[in-house]
Amino acid sequence: MGTTTGLLGRLAGIDQMLTRPLTLPEKPRLVRLAALGLAHSGDSWVWAGLLAAAWFFGDPSWKARAIVIFAGLVLIELVTVGVKMVIRRPRPAGTSGAIYRRMDPYSFPSGHAARATMLCMFSFIMGPSAAFVAIVAWSPFMVLSRIAIGIHYVFDVIVGAALGALLTWGLWSIIPLVLARI
């Protein structure tokens, strides 16, 4: 990060201080590979594939869930990428997560944290309860792995999760209005 002074500089310093102990060293390599795999489990293409499977193989309730969650994926992707383009906070220094660094060089806010929060909220609202339990158990580890492999700061994840909650609430609140017009 740059040498921003004042409040932003202090926040960046606190963020780096919080992030440093959560970042994994290069060795042992197996631990980093496991964290990288966990980090990729939150990628939007993974969830789009799971939603496609729910749509094609699921009953009508799974089809409805897939539509709502897919709309959430699209909304979160558009908003987080838009915010990233405005803020332009570089990812932490390092070489891990090369695909993220090439395709999306900015870290703030974490789209993965926003996506995980959305998945938690929608699985709580729409069920089934087993999906909620599984997603709630998985999501904190996936999000922390983003910090562990050195491609996000702690504040990226916190703000991403808050943004995901806000967007999910907003989307869920307009769904009845959309359905009323159909």
C-alpha positions in Angstrom: 0.0 0.0 0.0 1.0 3.6 -0.5 2.2 6.0 2.1 -1.3 7.5 2.8 -1.2 9.6 6.0 -3.9 10.4 8.5 -6.8 8.2 9.3 -6.4 6.1 6.1 -2.8 5.5 6.8 -3.4 4.5 10.4 -6.2 2.1 9.2 -3.8 0.6 6.6 -1.2 0.1 9.3 -3.6 -1.6 11.6 -4.9 -3.8 8.7 -1.3 -4.9 7.8 -0.6 -5.6 11.5 -3.7 -7.8 11.8 -3.0 -9.5 8.4 0.7 -10.4 8.9 0.2 -13.1 11.6 -2.6 -14.7 9.6 -0.5 -15.1 6.4 1.1 -18.5 5.9 4.8 -18.9 5.2 5.9 -20.5 1.9 6.8 -23.8 3.8 5.3 -26.3 4.5 4.2 -26.4 0.9 1.3 -28.8 1.5 -0.3 -26.5 4.0 -0.2 -23.6 1.5 -1.6 -25.9 -1.3 -4.5 -26.9 1.0 -5.2 -23.2 1.8 -5.0 -22.3 -1.9 -7.5 -25.1 -2.7 -9.8 -23.8 0.0 -9.5 -20.3 -1.3 -10.5 -21.4 -4.8 -13.6 -23.2 -3.3 -15.2 -19.8 -3.0 -14.7 -18.8 -6.6 -17.8 -17.7 -8.4 -17.3 -20.3 -11.2 -17.4 -23.1 -8.6 -20.7 -21.8 -7.2 -22.1 -21.1 -10.7 -21.4 -24.8 -11.5 -23.1 -26.0 -8.3 -26.1 -23.8 -9.0 -26.3 -25.2 -12.6 -26.3 -28.7 -11.1 -29.0 -27.7 -8.6 -31.0 -26.3 -11.5 -30.7 -29.3 -13.8 -30.9 -32.1 -11.2 -33.0 -30.5 -8.4 -36.7 -30.4 -7.8 -38.6 -27.1 -8.1 -37.5 -25.9 -4.7 -33.8 -26.3 -5.7 -34.5 -24.5 -9.0 -36.0 -21.6 -7.1 -32.9 -21.5 -4.8 -30.6 -21.7 -7.8 -32.3 -18.7 -9.4 -32.2 -16.5 -6.3 -28.6 -17.4 -5.4 -27.4 -16.9 -9.0 -29.0 -13.4 -9.0 -27.0 -12.8 -5.8 -23.8 -14.1 -7.3 -24.2 -11.6 -10.2 -25.1 -8.7 -8.0 -22.2 -9.3 -5.7 -19.8 -9.7 -8.5 -20.9 -6.5 -10.2 -20.8 -4.4 -7.0 -17.5 -5.8 -5.6 -15.7 -5.4 -8.9 -17.2 -1.9 -9.2 -16.0 -0.9 -5.8 -12.6 -2.4 -6.5 -12.2 -0.3 -9.6 -13.0 2.8 -7.7 -10.9 2.1 -4.6 -8.0 0.3 -6.4 -6.3 -1.1 -3.3 -3.5 -3.4 -4.4 -3.4 -6.9 -3.1 -0.8 -7.7 -0.4 2.7 -8.2 -1.8 3.5 -11.7 -2.8 3.3 -14.3 -5.5 0.6 -16.6 -4.2 -2.7 -16.6 -6.0 -1.3 -15.7 -9.3 -4.6 -16.1 -11.1 -6.3 -13.6 -8.8 -3.4 -11.2 -9.2 -3.7 -11.3 -13.0 -7.4 -11.2 -13.4 -8.3 -9.0 -10.4 -5.3 -7.0 -9.0 -7.3 -5.3 -6.4 -8.2 -6.6 -2.9 -10.8 -4.3 -1.5 -13.5 -5.5 -0.8 -13.2 -9.2 -0.8 -15.7 -10.6 -3.3 -15.2 -14.1 -1.8 -16.2 -12.8 1.7 -19.3 -11.1 0.2 -20.2 -14.3 -1.7 -19.7 -16.5 1.4 -22.0 -14.1 3.5 -24.6 -14.2 0.8 -24.5 -18.0 0.7 -24.8 -18.2 4.5 -27.8 -15.8 4.5 -29.7 -17.4 1.6 -29.1 -20.9 2.9 -30.5 -19.8 6.3 -33.5 -18.1 4.7 -34.3 -20.7 2.0 -32.8 -23.9 3.5 -32.3 -26.7 3.7 -30.8 -26.6 7.1 -28.1 -29.1 6.1 -26.9 -26.7 3.4 -26.9 -23.9 6.0 -24.8 -25.9 8.4 -22.3 -26.9 5.7 -21.9 -23.4 4.3 -21.6 -21.8 7.7 -18.9 -24.4 8.6 -17.0 -23.9 5.3 -17.2 -20.1 4.8 -15.0 -18.8 7.6 -12.2 -21.2 6.6 -12.5 -20.3 3.0 -12.5 -16.6 3.8 -9.5 -16.9 6.2 -7.6 -18.9 3.5 -7.8 -15.8 1.3 -5.8 -13.9 4.0 -3.6 -17.0 4.7 -2.4 -17.2 1.1 -1.6 -13.5 1.1 -4.2 -12.1 -1.4 -6.4 -10.2 1.0 -6.0 -8.0 4.1 -8.3 -8.5 7.1 -10.3 -5.3 6.4 -10.9 -6.5 2.8 -12.7 -9.5 4.3 -14.6 -7.6 7.0 -15.9 -5.0 4.5 -16.6 -7.7 1.9 -18.7 -9.7 4.4 -20.6 -6.5 5.5 -21.2 -5.6 1.8 -22.4 -9.2 1.1 -24.9 -9.0 4.0 -26.2 -5.6 2.8 -26.6 -6.8 -0.8 -28.2 -10.0 0.2 -30.7 -8.2 2.4 -31.4 -5.8 -0.5 -31.9 -8.5 -3.0 -34.1 -10.6 -0.7 -36.3 -7.5 0.0 -37.0 -6.9 -3.7 -37.8 -10.5 -4.7 -41.4 -10.2 -3.6 -41.8 -7.0 -5.6 -40.4 -8.8 -8.7 -42.6 -11.9 -8.2 -45.7 -9.7 -7.8 -45.1 -8.3 -11.3 -44.7 -11.7 -13.0 
